[in-house]
Amino acid sequence: MAVNMEVRNEMKQFQLGQYKGLNVDRFDVCVKEEELNEALNYVKNSLDEIQVEKNDEPIETGDYVIVNFEGTENGKTVPKFRERGFKFRLCDENVLQEFSANLLGKKMGETVIFETTIQPVLLEYQALWGQQIAFSVEIVKVYRMKEPELTDDIVREIDPRVKTLQELKELLATEINQEKKAIARAANIEKVFQALADQSKYEFDEGTLNQAAENLYRKFAEELKAIHDMELIHYLMQRKITADELLTECKEESAKIIFGEKILDAVIQAEGIQLTGEEMKQAKEQLKNSWQDDQAADLARELKMLETQLLRRTTMDFLLEANLARP
């Protein structure tokens, strides 16, 4: 659950500790071999398997066969056991086991003759259970299914941007790296702020924290309904949690927000961080383009809020640069 909202930045006690040079490990954005292999396998699995005929090789478990067969009882054909072009995979559970057992080791073009008593296994042959049936099975075709190989010709069909398998690997590696970079900032912020928390002293005002949690809970319920058209009760049922458990999550999230803002504001003051004239100009233009004349009274307040957000974002970048280990 992630909801952005304003909270009162109050604590009973706060003392900013060391906030530079903490040498926090960065989120790893390098592409690992197993990640690349997983992506290649995904591409390969999207392709159709290749049919490889076995013209003069013995039939093995897992091979596919196409047969013409006829079953007789006392010299008379049993209609249930007469079919042409019947396809199945050896040892398939939905086929009489005797078929697989008697075709193993045989080759395409052979005719296999055997007798068997129909066992009470498959329900579709229930009326014939216990009867002695003589089968004549002509093996028309034998083949196996092979996973496709990613050759240069195939990868060009998959993605016209590449000409070789190596280029496809490089493209996939770039895409994986971009995906990891997209989540790296949030992951790095989490690591740095945890390190800052370990260095600082703080004590939350319980009343402020509880109020922030309730506000966050209510805001989440409203957005859940407005954006996803889902009632909170249904959300709780889906996650199999109680309202109190969700409120506890909101309290934990509110604590992170309050503590994070306290750290950022303290660093802004300690470092004298300010927005540039150009940044302030862009912020004013952004607000003016979205506000009407009769809202001018609120423009100053909104500009102050936007300025605070920009300052905190700039400070967050400063803290990342000051505390993340060099790559």
C-alpha positions in Angstrom: 0.0 0.0 0.0 1.4 3.4 -1.0 -0.4 6.6 -0.4 1.1 10.1 -0.6 -0.3 12.7 1.9 0.7 15.5 4.1 1.4 14.6 7.8 2.4 16.8 10.7 6.1 16.7 11.1 6.2 16.5 14.8 8.3 14.4 17.2 8.8 14.6 21.0 12.5 14.3 20.4 14.8 14.4 17.3 18.5 14.7 17.0 20.1 14.3 13.5 23.1 12.1 13.6 25.8 11.6 11.0 24.2 12.1 7.6 27.2 12.0 5.3 29.8 9.4 4.4 27.8 6.3 5.6 29.0 4.2 2.7 25.7 2.4 2.1 25.7 -0.3 -0.5 23.9 0.6 -3.6 21.0 -1.3 -5.1 22.7 -3.6 -7.6 21.6 -2.8 -11.1 24.1 -5.1 -12.8 22.4 -7.8 -15.0 23.2 -11.2 -13.7 23.7 -14.2 -15.9 20.7 -16.0 -14.5 18.5 -13.0 -15.2 19.6 -12.9 -18.8 19.1 -16.6 -19.1 15.6 -16.3 -17.7 14.8 -13.6 -20.3 16.1 -15.8 -23.1 14.1 -18.8 -21.9 11.0 -16.6 -21.9 11.7 -15.7 -25.5 12.3 -19.3 -26.4 9.2 -20.5 -24.6 7.1 -18.1 -26.7 8.1 -20.0 -29.8 6.4 -23.1 -31.1 8.2 -26.4 -30.6 9.8 -28.0 -33.6 8.6 -31.4 -34.9 11.4 -33.8 -35.6 10.5 -37.0 -37.5 12.0 -40.3 -36.5 12.1 -42.4 -39.7 14.4 -45.2 -38.7 14.8 -44.8 -35.0 13.2 -46.9 -32.2 10.1 -45.4 -30.5 10.9 -44.1 -27.0 8.8 -42.9 -24.1 7.6 -39.4 -24.8 7.6 -39.8 -28.6 4.5 -38.9 -30.6 3.1 -41.5 -32.9 0.3 -41.5 -35.5 -1.2 -45.0 -36.1 -4.0 -46.8 -37.9 -5.4 -49.5 -35.6 -8.1 -52.1 -35.5 -9.3 -54.2 -32.6 -11.1 -57.5 -33.1 -12.9 -59.9 -30.8 -13.3 -63.5 -32.0 -12.4 -62.3 -35.5 -15.0 -59.5 -35.5 -14.1 -55.8 -35.6 -14.9 -53.9 -32.4 -16.0 -50.4 -33.7 -14.8 -48.7 -30.5 -11.3 -49.9 -31.4 -11.1 -48.9 -35.0 -9.5 -45.6 -36.0 -7.2 -44.1 -38.6 -4.7 -41.3 -38.0 -4.9 -41.7 -34.2 -2.3 -39.5 -32.6 -0.9 -40.0 -29.1 2.2 -39.6 -27.0 3.8 -42.8 -25.7 2.9 -43.4 -22.0 0.0 -40.9 -22.1 -2.4 -41.8 -19.3 -5.4 -41.3 -21.6 -4.3 -44.1 -23.9 -4.5 -47.9 -23.2 -1.2 -48.8 -21.6 -0.8 -51.8 -23.8 -0.4 -49.5 -26.8 2.6 -47.8 -25.3 4.1 -51.1 -24.0 3.8 -52.8 -27.4 5.0 -49.9 -29.5 8.1 -49.2 -27.5 11.2 -50.0 -29.6 9.3 -50.4 -32.8 9.8 -48.1 -35.9 7.8 -46.2 -38.3 6.3 -48.4 -41.0 5.9 -51.5 -38.9 2.7 -53.2 -38.0 2.4 -54.4 -34.4 0.0 -57.2 -33.5 -0.9 -58.1 -29.9 -3.7 -59.3 -27.7 -4.8 -57.9 -24.4 -7.5 -58.0 -21.9 -9.2 -54.6 -21.4 -8.5 -53.5 -17.9 -10.9 -51.4 -15.8 -8.8 -48.2 -16.1 -10.4 -45.9 -18.7 -14.1 -45.2 -18.2 -14.7 -44.7 -22.0 -14.0 -48.5 -22.4 -16.2 -49.5 -19.4 -18.5 -51.7 -21.6 -15.5 -53.7 -22.8 -13.7 -54.3 -19.5 -12.5 -57.9 -19.2 -12.9 -58.7 -22.9 -10.0 -60.2 -24.9 -9.1 -57.9 -27.9 -6.6 -58.6 -30.7 -5.1 -55.4 -32.0 -3.3 -54.6 -35.3 -1.5 -51.3 -35.1 0.1 -49.8 -38.2 2.7 -47.2 -37.3 2.3 -44.3 -39.8 4.5 -41.6 -38.3 6.8 -41.2 -35.4 8.2 -37.8 -34.2 9.4 -36.0 -31.2 9.0 -32.3 -30.2 12.1 -30.3 -29.8 12.6 -26.9 -28.2 13.5 -24.3 -30.8 17.0 -22.9 -30.9 17.5 -19.2 -30.9 19.4 -18.9 -34.2 20.2 -15.6 -35.9 17.5 -16.2 -38.4 14.9 -16.8 -35.7 15.9 -13.8 -33.6 15.5 -11.6 -36.7 11.9 -12.8 -37.0 11.3 -12.2 -33.3 12.6 -8.6 -33.2 13.6 -6.7 -36.3 15.8 -4.4 -34.2 18.4 -7.2 -33.9 20.3 -9.2 -36.5 22.1 -11.8 -34.4 21.6 -13.8 -31.2 24.3 -11.7 -29.5 22.5 -8.5 -30.4 19.3 -9.9 -28.8 21.2 -10.8 -25.6 22.6 -7.2 -25.5 19.1 -5.8 -26.1 17.6 -7.9 -23.3 20.5 -7.0 -21.0 19.8 -3.3 -21.6 16.1 -3.7 -20.9 16.8 -5.6 -17.7 19.2 -3.0 -16.6 16.7 -0.2 -17.3 14.0 -2.0 -15.3 16.4 -2.4 -12.4 17.4 1.3 -12.6 13.8 2.3 -12.5 13.4 0.8 -9.0 17.0 1.6 -7.9 16.2 5.1 -6.6 13.5 3.9 -4.2 15.6 1.0 -3.1 18.6 3.2 -2.4 16.5 5.8 -0.6 15.2 3.0 1.7 18.7 1.8 2.4 20.1 5.3 3.1 17.2 6.4 5.4 17.6 3.2 7.4 21.2 4.0 7.9 20.3 7.6 8.9 17.7 6.2 11.3 20.4 4.1 13.0 22.6 7.3 13.4 19.8 9.6 14.7 17.9 9.9 18.0 14.2 10.3 17.8 10.9 9.7 19.7 7.5 10.0 18.1 4.7 11.9 19.6 2.1 9.1 19.9 -0.9 11.3 19.4 0.5 12.8 16.2 1.5 9.4 14.9 -1.9 7.9 15.6 -3.7 10.8 13.9 -1.4 10.6 10.9 -2.1 6.8 10.7 -5.9 7.4 10.8 -5.6 10.1 8.1 -3.6 7.7 5.9 -6.1 4.9 6.5 -9.0 7.2 5.5 -7.2 8.5 2.5 -6.3 5.0 1.3 -10.0 3.9 1.6 -11.1 7.0 -0.4 -8.6 6.4 -3.2 -9.4 2.7 -3.2 -13.0 3.6 -4.0 -12.3 6.4 -6.4 -9.5 4.8 -8.4 -10.3 1.1 -8.3 -14.1 1.2 -7.4 -13.4 -1.2 -4.5 -14.8 -1.0 -1.0 -12.3 -1.2 1.8 -14.0 -4.4 3.2 -13.4 -6.2 -0.1 -9.7 -5.1 0.0 -9.3 -6.5 3.5 -11.0 -9.7 2.5 -8.7 -10.1 -0.5 -5.6 -9.6 1.6 -7.0 -11.6 4.5 -6.2 -9.0 7.1 -8.3 -7.0 9.6 -9.0 -3.3 9.7 -6.7 -3.1 12.8 -3.9 -4.8 10.9 -4.2 -2.3 8.0 -4.2 0.6 10.6 -1.0 -0.8 12.0 0.5 -0.8 8.5 -0.6 2.8 8.1 1.0 3.7 11.4 4.3 2.2 10.3 4.1 4.1 7.0 3.2 7.3 8.7 6.3 6.9 11.0 8.5 6.6 7.9 7.0 9.7 6.4 7.3 11.8 9.5 10.8 10.6 10.3 11.9 11.1 6.6 10.6 14.6 6.4 12.3 15.5 9.7 15.6 14.2 8.4 15.2 16.1 5.1 14.3 19.4 6.8 17.2 19.1 9.2 19.7 18.5 6.4 18.2 21.4 4.4 18.9 23.7 7.4 22.3 22.2 8.1 23.5 22.4 4.5 21.8 25.6 3.6 20.2 23.9 0.6 18.2 26.3 -1.6 16.4 26.2 -4.9 18.0 28.0 -7.8 16.3 31.0 -9.3 15.5 29.0 -12.4 13.9 26.2 -10.3 11.7 28.7 -8.5 10.7 30.4 -11.8 9.7 27.0 -13.2 7.7 26.2 -10.1 5.8 29.5 -10.3 5.0 29.0 -14.0 3.8 25.5 -13.3 1.3 26.7 -10.7 0.2 29.8 -12.7 -0.7 27.6 -15.6 -3.0 25.4 -13.5 -4.6 28.0 -11.3 -7.3 30.6 -11.9 -7.3 34.3 -10.9 -9.8 33.8 -8.2 -7.5 31.3 -6.6 -4.7 33.7 -6.2 -5.0 33.7 -2.4 -4.2 30.0 -2.3 -1.4 30.3 -4.9 1.2 31.5 -2.3 0.4 28.5 0.0 0.6 26.1 -2.9 3.9 27.6 -4.1 5.3 27.2 -0.6 4.2 23.5 -0.6 5.8 23.0 -4.0 9.0 24.7 -2.9 9.1 22.4 0.1 8.6 19.3 -2.1 11.4 20.4 -4.5 13.8 21.2 -1.7 13.2 17.8 -0.1 13.7 16.0 -3.4 17.0 18.0 -4.0 18.1 17.1 -0.4 17.2 13.4 -1.0 19.5 13.5 -4.1 22.2 15.1 -1.9 21.9 12.3 0.7 22.1 9.6 -1.9 25.2 11.1 -3.4 26.7 11.7 0.1 26.1 8.2 1.5 26.0 5.6 -1.3 29.2 3.6 -1.8 30.9 4.4 -5.0 30.1 1.9 -7.8 
